[in-house]
Amino acid sequence: MRIPGTVPLGGLIHPKDSAQVSVRKDLKGQINGPLISPTFLQERIHDLAVAICRDAKNEKANEIQVVVVLKGAAPFANMLCQEIYRCGGPPVRINYIKASSYAKSLESSGEVKIEGHLPYIRHKDVIIVDDIVDTGLTLAKLKKYFLKERRAASVRICALLDKKARRLPRLRKGLKIDYIGFNIPNMFVAGYGIDCAEKFREIPYVVAVNEGYFGKKKGRK
């Protein structure tokens, strides 16, 4: 699939969404503005589902094993799996796992903690679905865990957002993101399930967060 260009600093705001994405008065100062509006999110998730279904068909897969990284990827994963169904893809088995190098902080600790129980995935083809790729630590750890310890046949990665500027040098080429929704600049983002210090997950689109309001701390995951 074609990798999209980087989302501009002014955002991707569809004309029909412009009236729906104004920043609420009580959030001004915390949120700079919308970054990706609902229509563009829906269209791009459909594109990802089409690509996943095409690969599944080419590989004659009779099932898609999806592992959703909680909490942030849940809304994205739900929409993605629904689109796979609408596109006529094979049945989807949805699993959930918690994995993060952030906990409640804005700065990566450098260590990844994995929580949760996965069903049998030995010799299965797995797609990890995450909200945003930053340093790449979390997804690199998960991929290694699934391949080495859980003996998955293959592991692919699907991420809604990719912040390439934050990738650790050793993972710039060592970690492949198979399906990417949007490449974004090096900025704080939230919304559509993604949090900033556990805030803003409920916003139904992606927003740019004011770094100054949160102490100009660096990072995400």
C-alpha positions as CSV (number, residue, x, y, z in Angstrom):
1,M,0.0,0.0,0.0
2,R,1.1,3.6,-0.6
3,I,2.6,5.3,2.5
4,P,0.9,8.6,3.0
5,G,2.9,11.9,3.3
6,T,3.3,13.6,6.6
7,V,0.2,15.4,7.9
8,P,0.7,19.1,7.7
9,L,1.0,21.2,10.8
10,G,-2.3,22.8,9.9
11,G,-4.0,19.4,9.9
12,L,-6.2,17.4,7.6
13,I,-9.6,18.9,8.0
14,H,-12.3,17.7,5.6
15,P,-14.7,20.6,4.5
16,K,-17.8,18.8,5.8
17,D,-16.1,18.3,9.2
18,S,-15.1,21.9,9.8
19,A,-18.1,22.8,11.9
20,Q,-17.7,19.8,14.1
21,V,-14.0,20.1,15.1
22,S,-13.8,23.5,16.7
23,V,-12.0,23.4,20.1
24,R,-14.4,23.6,23.1
25,K,-13.9,26.7,25.2
26,D,-13.0,24.7,28.3
27,L,-10.2,23.0,26.4
28,K,-8.6,26.0,24.9
29,G,-5.1,26.4,26.1
30,Q,-4.8,22.6,26.4
31,I,-5.6,21.7,22.7
32,N,-4.1,23.7,19.8
33,G,-6.7,22.4,17.3
34,P,-7.8,19.5,15.2
35,L,-5.1,17.5,13.4
36,I,-7.1,14.8,11.5
37,S,-10.9,15.1,11.2
38,P,-13.4,12.3,11.3
39,T,-14.0,11.9,7.6
40,F,-10.2,11.6,6.8
41,L,-9.9,9.0,9.6
42,Q,-12.8,7.0,8.3
43,E,-11.5,7.1,4.7
44,R,-8.0,6.1,5.7
45,I,-9.1,3.2,8.0
46,H,-11.1,1.9,5.0
47,D,-7.9,2.0,2.9
48,L,-6.1,0.0,5.6
49,A,-8.9,-2.6,5.7
50,V,-8.7,-2.9,1.9
51,A,-4.9,-3.5,2.1
52,I,-5.3,-6.1,4.9
53,C,-8.1,-7.9,3.1
54,R,-6.0,-8.0,-0.1
55,D,-3.0,-9.5,1.7
56,A,-5.3,-12.1,3.4
57,K,-6.8,-13.1,0.1
58,N,-3.4,-13.4,-1.6
59,E,-2.2,-15.6,1.3
60,K,-5.4,-17.6,1.3
61,A,-5.9,-16.8,5.0
62,N,-9.1,-18.2,6.5
63,E,-8.9,-16.0,9.6
64,I,-7.3,-12.8,10.7
65,Q,-5.8,-12.7,14.2
66,V,-5.8,-9.2,15.5
67,V,-4.1,-8.2,18.8
68,V,-5.2,-4.7,20.0
69,V,-2.9,-2.7,22.2
70,L,-4.9,-1.2,25.0
71,K,-6.0,1.4,25.8
72,G,-5.4,3.8,22.9
73,A,-5.9,1.5,19.9
74,A,-9.4,0.3,20.9
75,P,-11.5,2.8,18.9
76,F,-9.2,2.5,15.8
77,A,-9.2,-1.3,16.0
78,N,-13.0,-1.5,16.3
79,M,-13.5,0.6,13.2
80,L,-10.7,-1.3,11.3
81,C,-12.3,-4.7,12.1
82,Q,-15.7,-3.4,11.0
83,E,-14.2,-2.2,7.7
84,I,-12.5,-5.6,7.2
85,Y,-16.0,-7.2,7.5
86,R,-17.5,-4.6,5.1
87,C,-14.7,-5.3,2.6
88,G,-15.6,-9.0,2.6
89,G,-12.4,-10.1,4.5
90,P,-12.1,-13.3,6.4
91,P,-13.4,-13.7,10.0
92,V,-11.5,-11.6,12.5
93,R,-10.5,-12.9,15.9
94,I,-9.9,-10.0,18.2
95,N,-7.6,-10.2,21.2
96,Y,-6.5,-7.4,23.6
97,I,-3.2,-6.8,25.5
98,K,-1.8,-4.0,27.5
99,A,1.8,-2.9,26.7
100,S,3.5,0.4,27.2
101,S,6.8,2.0,28.1
102,Y,4.9,5.1,29.4
103,A,2.5,4.1,32.2
104,K,0.9,7.5,33.2
105,S,4.0,9.5,32.2
106,L,4.6,11.5,29.1
107,E,8.2,10.3,28.9
108,S,9.2,6.7,27.9
109,S,10.8,4.8,30.7
110,G,12.7,2.7,28.2
111,E,11.2,-0.5,29.5
112,V,8.1,-2.2,28.2
113,K,5.6,-3.8,30.4
114,I,3.2,-6.4,28.9
115,E,0.0,-7.4,30.7
116,G,-2.9,-9.6,29.7
117,H,-3.6,-13.1,28.6
118,L,-3.6,-14.1,24.9
119,P,-5.3,-17.1,23.5
120,Y,-3.5,-19.7,21.5
121,I,-1.6,-18.0,18.7
122,R,1.1,-20.6,18.0
123,H,1.6,-20.9,14.3
124,K,-0.9,-18.2,13.7
125,D,-0.5,-15.1,11.5
126,V,-1.0,-12.1,13.8
127,I,-1.6,-8.4,13.2
128,I,-0.8,-6.0,16.1
129,V,-3.0,-3.0,16.0
130,D,-1.7,0.1,17.8
131,D,-2.7,3.8,18.0
132,I,0.7,5.5,17.5
133,V,4.3,4.5,16.9
134,D,6.8,6.7,18.5
135,T,10.2,5.4,19.8
136,G,9.1,1.9,18.5
137,L,10.0,0.2,21.8
138,T,6.6,-1.1,22.6
139,L,5.9,-2.7,19.2
140,A,9.4,-4.1,18.8
141,K,9.0,-5.8,22.2
142,L,5.6,-7.1,21.4
143,K,6.7,-8.5,18.0
144,K,9.6,-10.3,19.5
145,Y,7.4,-11.6,22.3
146,F,4.8,-13.0,19.9
147,L,7.4,-14.6,17.6
148,K,9.9,-15.9,20.1
149,E,7.8,-16.8,23.1
150,R,4.3,-17.4,21.7
151,R,5.6,-18.9,18.5
152,A,3.3,-17.0,16.1
153,A,3.9,-17.9,12.4
154,S,4.2,-14.2,11.5
155,V,3.6,-10.8,13.0
156,R,2.5,-7.6,11.1
157,I,1.9,-4.2,12.6
158,C,-0.9,-1.8,11.8
159,A,-0.7,1.7,13.3
160,L,-3.1,4.6,12.9
161,L,-0.3,7.2,13.4
162,D,3.5,7.0,12.9
163,K,5.8,9.6,14.4
164,K,9.0,8.7,12.6
165,A,11.0,11.6,14.0
166,R,10.9,10.0,17.4
167,R,12.0,6.5,16.4
168,L,15.1,5.1,18.2
169,P,18.0,4.9,15.7
170,R,18.3,1.1,16.0
171,L,14.6,0.7,15.2
172,R,14.4,3.0,12.2
173,K,15.2,0.1,9.9
174,G,14.8,-2.7,12.3
175,L,11.1,-2.2,12.9
176,K,8.7,-2.5,10.0
177,I,5.3,-0.9,10.2
178,D,3.3,-2.9,7.6
179,Y,0.1,-0.7,7.5
180,I,0.3,3.0,8.4
181,G,-2.6,5.3,8.6
182,F,-0.9,8.7,8.8
183,N,2.6,9.9,9.3
184,I,2.6,12.9,11.7
185,P,5.0,15.6,12.8
186,N,6.9,15.4,16.1
187,M,4.1,16.8,18.3
188,F,1.9,15.8,21.1
189,V,-1.4,14.4,19.8
190,A,-4.5,12.9,21.4
191,G,-8.1,12.0,20.7
192,Y,-9.7,9.0,18.9
193,G,-8.6,6.8,21.9
194,I,-5.2,8.3,22.1
195,D,-4.4,10.0,25.4
196,C,-2.0,12.7,26.7
197,A,-1.4,11.9,30.3
198,E,-4.7,10.0,30.3
199,K,-6.7,13.0,29.0
200,F,-8.7,13.5,25.7
201,R,-9.3,9.9,24.7
202,E,-13.0,10.6,24.2
203,I,-12.5,13.3,21.5
204,P,-13.8,11.7,18.3
205,Y,-10.9,12.8,16.1
206,V,-7.2,13.5,16.4
207,V,-6.1,16.8,17.9
208,A,-2.8,18.6,18.5
209,V,-2.1,19.1,22.2
210,N,-0.4,22.2,23.6
211,E,3.0,21.0,24.8
212,G,3.4,24.2,26.9
213,Y,0.3,23.4,29.0
214,F,1.8,20.0,29.9
215,G,5.2,21.3,30.9
216,K,6.9,20.9,27.5
217,K,7.8,17.3,28.4
218,K,9.0,15.2,25.5
219,G,7.6,11.9,24.2
220,R,4.9,9.5,23.7
221,K,5.3,5.9,23.1
